């Protein structure tokens, strides 16, 4: 039986990158084709065997709770009109997982958002999935890959990916050494192009390093599996820039302890950053192309845009 049963999805942010759309709609509810972004994240967690989803949200995020609740009038109408396929899709959402809502009353950072869920999680390992990071893998859910590594090692586990040279300043970057599955050092160096499943013993983490100073090109992406030992570290973390409590600071403390320590793992899956406009549009195109009924029309539309001189760069 998997040891990780609970997950936290921080969702209290204001979504200012998507204003004015997010003035009244939570950014997590913006659709990828026809599915809210947060539903894709919850589905990933559920496919990994997680049963309890703790959504940390703010006062303007009630639409998230409503989405995962029963919609009796809608379900009744769909049933009467014999829209069985639509009815099944709506009922599936409300039955996906046990959703627990926790309020983050002040926007005090990702570390604080995670800490708000401490009483619900209790003294057991837990996952953290950022609501605007999508890991597309139909066979092996991204968070499930981290859960498997945690079950083997009981070390804190975070997802990492290699970023292009020169982009390191946009991410949190790890300093670490490649290790084998048994935890022993590997002959491969951190600068080598990492393969799927590669593991790194994290020594330190640098948040958005200045150009030319990054210790590697391995960036932290929005998936974590953490031991209960992180709670006192988070509780002791002092506010940093902007008065926010950063999860990265607690993870640095965890990494510098021999046990349980911290591992970075390269996930098998295509990552989309749906928290930025171009990444969000890219995710919509990528998920639409996966649907057999939409693939050819989408490709035809893209060819049409590319062939139209009016759509070309000036």
N, C-alpha and C positions, 0 to 999 in steps of 0.2 A: 504494500500500500504506500503511495507517495507520502512523504513527510510534509510537503507543502500543500496546505488546504485553503489558505486564505491569501487574498491579494488586495493591494491598495491601488486605487486609481486616483491620483490627485487631479481635481477638476474645478478648482476654485478660481482659476485665473480669469482675467477680464477679457482675454482674447482681442487685445487692441489691434493686432496685425490685420484682423479681418473686419474692422469697423468700416462702414456702418452695419454690416450684416449681423454682427454680434452684439449690437445694442440691446436687442431683446431676445436673441437666440444664443444659447451657450455654444461656444466654438466646437465643443465635443459633439454637438448635435448636427453640425454641418455634414451633409451627406457625401459619401463616396458612391457615386452613381445614385442609388436609392436607399443606402444603408448608412445610418449615422456612424460617424467615425468611432465613437465610443462603443458602439455595438460590435464592431470588428475587433476591438481590443478585448472586450468581455468574452467574445467567442473564442479568441485565442487562449484566454485563461481557462475557460471551461473545457476546451479540447485537451488542455494539459492536466486535467483532473482536479482543478481548483473548484471548490464548491461555494465559498463565501467571498463576495466582492464588496470591499469597503470603498465607497466613493466619497472622497473628501471634497465637498463642494461649498459654494457660497450662497448667499441669500437669493441670488438671481438665477440659480441653476435648477429650479424645481422641474423644468422640462425633462431633465435626465431621469429623475425619479418617476415621472409620469410615463416616460417611454417604456420603462421596464415593469410597469404595473399593468394590471388588466384594464382594458378599455371596453367596458361592458356594452355600451351603446354601439360602438363600432363593430364589435364581434357579433352582436345580435343582428345588426343590419347585414353584415357580410354573410351570416348564416342564412338569413331569410332570402337573400338574393342568390344564394347557392354559389358564392364566390369562394369555393373550397380552398383553392390554392392560396389566395390572399388571406383567408381566415387562418390557415395553418401557419403562414409566415408571421402573422400578428400574435397568435397564441404561443408560438415558439419563443418569441422575445420575452414574454412575461414569465416563461418557465425556464429560462436559461440558467439562472443561478439565484442564490439567496443574496439579494442586494441590501446592503446596510449603508445608510447615509449618515455621514458625520459632517458637522459644520466647522469650517475654518473661518472664524469670525473676523480675522485680520489677515491681509496678504503678507505674511512674514516669511515667505520663501518655501522652497520644496522640502527642506528638512523639517520645517515646522508643520507643513501639511502632512508629512508622513507621521510625525510625532502625534498629531491629532488623533490618529487611529490606534494608538498604543493600547488603550483599554479594551478595544474590540479584538485586537489581534492576540493579546496576551503573551504568554511565555512560550512561543513556538516560532519556527521559521516562517517567513512570509515573502510574497512576491510584491514587487512594485512595477507597475506598467504605466508609462506616461501616455496620456490620452491622445497626443498628436503624433506619436511615433507608431508607424505600422510596420510589422514584420510579416511579409506575405510568404507563407509556406503552408499549403493545404495538407501536407502529410506530417510535418513535424513542427508543431507550434513553437515559436521562438522561445517563449517563457518556459515551455516544457523542456527544451534543451538545457536551459539553466537549472531547472529543477532536478534534472537527471544528474548533472555535475554536482549539485549540492548534496543529493542523496549519496553520492559516491565519496565525497570529501568532507562534508559538513563545513566547508569554507564558504564565506560570503562569495557570491558569484555575480558578475556584471557582464553585460553584453558590450563587446567592442567591435569596431570595424576600422579598416584602413582607409584613411582619407587622402586625397591627392596632395602632393607637395605644395606648400603655400597656403593650404586651407586649415592648418592646425590651429590658428588663432581663433577659429570659429567654434571650437569644441573644448570639452574637457579631455585632456590627453593623459594617458597612463605612462608611467615609467615602470618597466618590469622585465622579467626574464622568461623566456619560453620554457615550459615544463612539460614533461610527459604526463600521461594519465595517472601514473603512480606518484606524481608530485616531484619527481627528480628532475634536475635541470636537463634540458634538451640541447642537442648540438645546434639547433636552429637559432638564429639571432632575431632580436625583436625587429630589426630593420628589414628582415626578409618579408616578402609578400606572404601574409598568413593564409593558411588553408582553413577551410571550414572545419570547425571543431578544435582548432588550435587553442591551447591554454597558456596563460601568462600569469606568473606569480607577481601581483602588483606590489611594487615597493612604494610608489608615491603617485599622486595625481596632481596635475596642474590645470587650473581652470583658465581656458582661453589664453595660452601663453603668447608672449610677444613674438612677432615674426623672427624666425631664426633661433629660437630658444627652446623649442619643443623637444622633449626627451625621446619621442617616437612619433609615428604617424597613426597610432592606434587611439581612436576616439571612443569615448563612452557614449553609447546610445541608450534609449529609454527603457531598458529592461534590467531588473535587479532581483536577486533572491538573497535575502539577508537573514542571518541568525538572530536570535533574541539578544545576543550580546551587544548588538548595535544600539539598543534602547538607551542604556545609560550614557553612551557616547553622544547620542543625539541630544539627550536631555542636558548634557554639560556643554554642548556647542554654543558658543557665544555668537550673537548677531554680527555679521560682517558688513560688506558694502550694501548700502541701501537699507540697513537695519534688518536684513534677512538672515535667517538661519539656513545654512547651505547643507544639503545632504552630502556633498563632496567632502566637507570638513570632517564629518563623522566617518566617512568611508576611508579617508586618509589615516585616521586613528586606527581603524580596524585593520587596514593593510599593514600597519607597522607592528602589529602583534603577531607573534608566531602562531598562535592559535586563537580563534579559528582562521585568521588571515583572510585574504581577498584574492580571488582569481578573476581574470578577464578571459572571456570565451568568445571566439568568432562564431557567430550564428550562421546556420544554414537558412537562407531566406533573403528575399529582396526587401530592403528597408526603404520606406517612404517617409519623409519628414513633412507631414501634413500640417505642421504648425506654421509653415510659410506658404505664400501664395503659389509660387511656382511648384513647390513640392506637393501642395494640395491638388493642383491641376494635373500634375504628373501621376499622382495616385489615382485620380478619377479615370484618366486615360488607361492606365495599366489595368485597373480592375474591370473596366468596360471591355478591354480587349480579351479578358479571360472568359467572357460570356459568348458562347457560340452564336447566339442570335444577334449579337451586337458587333462582333469582331469585323466582319466584312464591311458593314455600313460605316463603322468608325474609320477603318483604313481608307475607304473611298472618300470620306469627308476630309481626312488629313491630306490625301493626295490632291483633292480639289483646292484646299487652302494653299498648298505648296505650289500648285500650277498657276494660281491667280497672281499676276504681277502686282495687283493692289495690296496683296498681303505680304509682299516681300519687304525686306529692310530697305529704307531709303538710301 
